[in-house]
Amino acid sequence: MTTVDIYIGTTLRGSAKGTGKGIYIMRAHLAEGRVHERMAAVEIGGATESRLALYCLRDSLARFRYACDVVVYTECTYVAAAVNSQWSEVWRESGWITGRGTRVKDSGLWRDILWHLEDTGHALRVVPGKHEFSSWARANLPRLYAPRDIFGEVDGEALNPVAYRTGAHPAMSWHGED
């Protein structure tokens, strides 16, 4: 089974609501030893950290057509706990009602995630906390959909997490590399 790592970053933290941006970076380890990476982003109004993480998780799972061993890295501890404890299966069985008798927030996103997992047969686990793209996402997500302004465009290489991680990023040249 192919192993895929998904790294999720968001501009919002906790339950604060606002217009937020989320990004996911997918890394597949291919049979020949090659590594394949893709990234995509979302921007939604009225979001919370967990809603952004769920959008990213749902959208990334929708890209697969076959079963994978999926490991998700996110700073959103609520989503990590819910997935690892399989709360969504319990919520579905109870008609999307929590143990406290309230409606599950973002039940449509949870339903879509469950559907993708069941449709493809993914083995999914989530690792909470900071990951290798956390600081990159925090620095670059606010600029990701930056409109053109009088100071110019954001360089596409500045938004490349792979170049940033490997040190080939233009902003990394202060190390003495010209």
C-alpha positions in Angstrom: 0.0 0.0 0.0 1.3 3.4 -0.9 2.2 5.7 2.0 1.0 9.3 1.7 1.8 12.1 4.2 -0.6 15.1 4.3 0.6 18.3 6.1 -2.2 20.7 7.0 -1.6 24.4 7.9 -4.1 27.1 8.7 -4.1 30.8 9.4 -6.7 30.5 12.2 -6.1 29.0 15.7 -8.7 27.5 18.0 -12.3 28.4 17.9 -11.8 32.0 16.6 -14.0 32.7 13.6 -13.0 34.7 10.6 -11.9 34.5 7.0 -9.2 31.9 7.1 -6.8 30.1 4.7 -5.7 26.5 4.8 -3.2 24.6 2.9 -2.4 20.9 2.5 0.8 19.4 1.1 0.6 15.8 0.0 3.7 13.7 -0.2 3.5 10.2 -1.7 6.4 7.8 -1.4 6.5 5.9 -4.7 7.8 2.4 -5.4 10.9 3.5 -7.2 12.0 5.5 -4.2 10.8 8.8 -5.8 8.8 11.3 -3.8 5.8 13.1 -5.3 4.5 16.3 -3.7 1.5 18.4 -4.5 -0.1 21.3 -2.6 -3.5 23.1 -2.7 -5.1 25.7 -0.6 -8.6 26.8 0.5 -9.9 30.2 1.7 -13.3 30.4 3.4 -15.2 32.9 5.4 -16.7 32.2 8.8 -14.1 29.5 9.4 -12.4 28.1 12.5 -9.2 26.2 12.7 -11.0 22.8 12.7 -13.3 23.8 9.8 -10.2 24.7 7.7 -8.4 21.5 8.7 -11.5 19.5 7.8 -11.8 21.2 4.4 -8.2 20.4 3.7 -8.5 16.8 4.8 -11.7 16.2 2.8 -10.2 17.8 -0.4 -6.9 15.9 0.0 -8.7 12.5 0.5 -10.8 13.2 -2.6 -7.7 13.1 -4.8 -7.1 9.4 -4.2 -8.7 6.6 -6.3 -7.2 3.7 -4.4 -6.4 2.7 -0.9 -3.4 4.3 0.8 -1.8 4.4 4.2 -2.5 8.1 5.0 -0.7 10.0 7.8 -2.0 13.5 8.4 0.0 16.1 10.3 -1.9 19.0 11.7 -1.7 21.5 14.6 -5.5 21.2 15.0 -5.7 18.9 18.1 -9.5 18.7 17.9 -9.5 17.1 14.4 -6.6 14.8 15.4 -8.5 13.6 18.5 -11.8 13.2 16.6 -10.2 11.1 13.8 -7.9 9.0 16.0 -10.8 8.3 18.4 -13.2 7.6 15.6 -15.8 10.0 16.9 -17.2 10.6 13.4 -18.4 7.0 13.2 -20.2 7.4 16.6 -21.7 10.7 15.5 -23.0 9.1 12.3 -24.6 6.3 14.2 -26.3 8.8 16.5 -27.7 10.9 13.6 -24.9 13.5 13.9 -25.7 14.3 17.5 -23.0 14.6 20.1 -23.0 12.9 23.5 -24.3 16.2 25.0 -27.3 16.2 22.6 -26.2 19.0 20.3 -25.7 18.9 16.6 -22.2 18.0 15.4 -20.6 21.1 13.8 -19.4 20.6 10.3 -21.2 17.3 10.0 -21.3 17.6 6.2 -17.5 17.7 6.1 -17.2 14.7 8.5 -19.7 12.8 6.4 -17.6 13.5 3.2 -14.4 12.4 5.0 -16.0 9.1 6.1 -17.4 8.5 2.6 -13.9 9.0 1.1 -12.3 6.7 3.7 -14.9 3.9 3.1 -14.9 4.4 -0.7 -11.1 4.0 -1.0 -10.2 1.9 2.0 -7.6 4.3 3.4 -5.9 3.5 6.6 -5.9 7.0 8.3 -4.2 8.3 11.4 -3.5 11.9 12.5 -0.4 13.2 14.3 -1.2 16.4 16.2 1.3 19.2 16.8 3.8 21.1 14.8 5.3 19.5 11.7 8.0 20.3 9.2 5.8 22.7 7.2 4.3 24.5 10.2 6.5 27.6 10.2 6.5 27.8 6.4 2.7 27.8 6.4 2.4 30.4 9.1 4.8 32.7 7.2 3.4 32.2 3.7 -0.4 31.4 4.0 -1.3 35.1 4.6 0.4 35.9 1.3 -0.9 33.0 -0.7 -3.8 34.9 -2.2 -2.3 38.3 -1.9 -3.7 40.6 -4.6 -1.4 42.6 -6.7 -0.3 45.8 -5.1 2.0 48.7 -5.8 4.9 46.8 -4.4 4.7 44.0 -6.9 3.7 40.4 -7.0 4.7 37.7 -4.6 7.4 35.5 -6.3 6.1 32.0 -7.0 9.3 30.6 -5.6 8.6 32.3 -2.3 5.6 30.1 -1.9 7.4 26.9 -2.7 7.6 24.8 0.5 9.9 22.2 -1.0 12.5 24.8 -1.9 12.1 26.4 1.5 12.7 23.1 3.3 15.7 22.1 1.2 17.4 25.5 1.5 17.0 26.3 -2.2 14.6 29.1 -1.3 15.7 32.6 -2.4 15.1 33.9 1.1 17.6 31.4 2.4 20.5 32.9 0.5 21.6 34.9 3.6 23.5 31.7 4.6 26.2 32.9 2.3 25.0 31.0 -0.8 24.9 33.3 -3.8 
